[in-house]
């Protein structure tokens, strides 16, 4: 069972809870996720099964979009509504123009520090462990990119927003930092992840639906197979000799290639020719490996082999 499942995470569940539930439903242990969602948050999670778990570097760095709500007037230690207040409540809220101007300043490249209660690590220890130990440390910020941070509705003290951002962005920190910049404090009160890369929450399945379909023997209706992933990479179809070479981790050459199918690019930022990645398939249509060009040797080097020699 290899592929990806698009899951709609409900509130109050951790990302690990979702992994455990799927392992139990599918009776399959090799399952992981491509990016966490906080217990407060709902929305789209990408769960990988079997060999698809090896694609973490490609899926964990995808841009994401969110819709949510920020509560102005009070800050919390977790930067969301699950935490304890760390400031007195302020009931003088900014007007809409001031708020829009403040939100605009967070668009583009920003430096952000993760919330004290988060899974991000400092010298090998998660922030939340250090926070519980009352460690007063100065954490390094991360450079991120916020495509947009827009107001949907403003009914003081609540701000409904939408945001698009690079991987690694903490929307809790965005809410907290907005409150600090306004001088009134703020925390995240609701959040839904709507997209991960080109995957949309509308394509997702809730846990109950996955359980029902599994009991009906219809796992193919929610499992995106390995062969359908990373369609932006060209598809290389090999002859039998090339298949043997790849299975042994050896380079393949033009003589081993039956056909190369170029896919429709999903981004205008295409890599340089020498950095391009190719999906390598058998003649029967099975994905065997990912490979890169080695110009000086005039061939393709398989750097990630899904079916190496000696494995089924």
N, C-alpha and C positions, 0 to 999 in steps of 0.2 A: 504494500500500500504506500505509494509514493506520490506526493503532490502537495497542494495547498488548499486549505479550507478558509473561506472568508466568514468569520464569526462576528455576530453582533453581541458584544459583551454587555450584560446588564449591570446596573449599579450595585455597589456593595461587594462585588466579587473582585478578588485580585486576579492579575493575569495568570498567576500560577494555578489558581482555582479552576480557571477555564481549561488549562492544559490537563489537569487531573480529571476533570469531568469528561473530556474527550477521550482520554486514555481508557476510562471505564466504559464509556458508551461503545467505543470501537474495539475494545479489548486489544489494544495495540499500544505498546509502551514508547516507541520512538517518535515522540511528538514534542515539538517546541514552538515557541512564538518568535515572531520577527519584530518585537517592540512592545513594551509594556503600556498598560493603561492603568491609571490610579483607580483605587476602589470607588471613589466618587464618580469617576467618568463612565460614560457608556460609549458604545459605538464600535467601529470597525477594528478588528484584530486579524492579523494574518497568522494562521497556525500551519506549521510545516510538518509533514509526515514522511518518515523513512528517509530516502535519499535527498528529498527536498530540503532537509535540515542543513545540508551542506551548502545551500545557497544563501545562507545568512548574510554574507558580505554584500550581496546584491540587493536584498530586500530591506535590510535594516537601515539603510541610508536614504530611503525614499522620502521625498517631501510629503507633508501631511496637511490636511485642512481640518478645521474645527469650527463648531458653533457652540456658544455657551453664554453664561451669565456671570457678571461680576457684581459683588455687593460692595458698594462704596461706604466709607464712614468708619470702618473698623478693620484692623489687621489681625491675623492669627498666626500661631507658631508654625502651622503646616502650610500656610498660604491658601488654605481652602476652608470650607465650612465644617470640616471634620475636626479642626484644631481648636486650641484654646485662644481666647483673645489676648493680644499682647499690647493693646492700646485702648485708651478710652474712646467711647463712641463719639464721633463728630457728626452733627446733624446739619452742618452747613455744607451743602453739596455744590460742586461746580456747575456753572451753566453749560448749556450744550456746546457753545462755541469753544469754551475753554477746554472742555472734555475732548472735543474733536481735535483740537490743536495738540493736546497732550498725547492722544493716541497716534497721531501722525508721526510724532517724533520717534516712535518705536518701530517704524517701518524701515526696511533696508537692513544694512549690517549693524548688528548690535552686540554688545558684550553682556552676557547673562550669567548669573550665578544660580546654580540649582538650589531648590528649597532645602532647608536644613533637614527636613524629614523626607528624604528621597533615596533611591537606590544607587545614585551616583557615588563613586568611591573616592576616598582621599587616603593615599598611602595604603591601599588594600582594604580599607574599612568603609562600609556604606555610610553615607551621611547620617541616616536615621539612627545608626548605632552610636555614632559620635554625639548626636543630638541628645539621645537618652542618657549618655554619660556626662552630659553638660559640658562637653568640650567646647571651649571658646577658641575657634580656629578661623583663620582667614583663608577662605577657599578661593582658588583661581577661577576666573570667569572663562566662559567659552564664547568663541566668536560664532554667531549664528546669523541667519538671514530671515527676516520677516517679509514675505511678499506683500501681505496686506494685513491690517488690523482695523476693522471697520465696525462702525456702529449699526446695529439693526434697529434698536429701540432704546430709548432712555426714559425710564420712569423712576426718578430718584427714590430710594438709593440704588436701584437696580439698572445695570447696563447690559443689554443683550448685544452680543457681538459675533462676528465671524473673523477667522484668522487663517492665513496660509503661511506655512513656515518650513524651514529646513529641519532635517532630522536632528534630534537632540534638544529641541526647544521644550522648555517647561512652561506650559500655559499658566500654571500656578504662579510661577515667577513673574510672568508678564502681567498678571493681575495685581500681584503685590507691588511690583515696581511702578505700575501706573498709579496706584494709590499713594506711593511715596512721592512721586513726581508732582501729584496734585496737592499733597500736604494733608489729605484727609484720611489716608489709609484705605485699604481695599483687600478683598480676598475673593477667590473663585468660589462661586456657589453652585454652578452646574456646568457640565462639559460633555460634548458629544464629538467623537472623531468621525468625520464624514468621508474622508478619502485617505488612502495611502497609495502614493504614486497614481497610477491610472485605475486602481481598484476603488469602487464606490460602495458605500454602505447599502445602497439599494440592491446590490448583488449578494449581500451577506445573509447568513442563516442564524437564527437563534438556536440555543442549545436544545430546546424542546423539539424543534423541527428536525435537527440533525439526528436526534434520538429516534424520532418516528421513522424517518427515511432509512435509517440503519436497520431498524427492526423489520422494515419492508424489503430489505435487501437492495436498496437503491442508493448505495454510497456514491455511485458515479454521478448522481444528480447534484452533489455538493462538493465533490473532490475535483479540483483542477489538476489534471495529470501533469507529470513532469514534462512531457513532450510539448505541452501548451505554454509553458513558462518562458519568460524572457524572449518574447517574440520579436523584440527589437534587434536581436542578434541574428545575422544570416545563418541559414540552415545548410549544412554540408552533408551530403549523402555519400556514403562510402561503398566501395566494393568489398568483397569478402576479405581480400588481403588487407585492406585498410582497417577493417574491423578488428582483425587479429592484432595488427600493429598497435591500435589504440588500446585494446584490452591489456596489452603488455606495457603500456606507457610510452611507446615509441612514437617518433614523429611520423606524420603522413605527408605524402607528396602529391602533386597534381595527377599522377598516374593512378592514385588510389581513389580519386574523387570522381564520382559519376555526375554529380550536379551540385551547384550552389544556388540556393534560392534566397534572393535578397528580400528582406522584410520591409514593410512600411515603417520608416523611422517614427518614433513617438516623441522625439525631441530634436530641436535644431542644433543642439550642441553635440554633434557627432564626434567621436574620438578620432585621433590621427590614424592613418591607415595601419601603421605598425602596432597601434594599441587596440585594434579592433578585436572583438571576441566573436568566436563562431560556435554555434551549437552543432555537435557532430552526431549524426544519426546512422543507424544501420539501414540497409536496403529495405528491411521490414518495417521501418518507421520507429525504432526504439532509440531514445536519446542515450548516447553512450558517454559523452564527455563535453567539456567546454575547452576550446583551444584558442591559442594566439598565433599570429604569424611570426615566423622567424625569417625575416627577409634574406639574411646572409646565407641561410640554408635552403631557401626557396621552398619552405614547407610550413606545416602547422604543428605546433607543440601542444599536446593535450595536458593542461595543467590541473584539470579536475576530472578524474575518471570515475564514473558512477558504477561501472561493472569491471573492476580490475581482475586480472587473472586470479583464478582460485576462489572467486566469490560468485555466488549465485545471484 
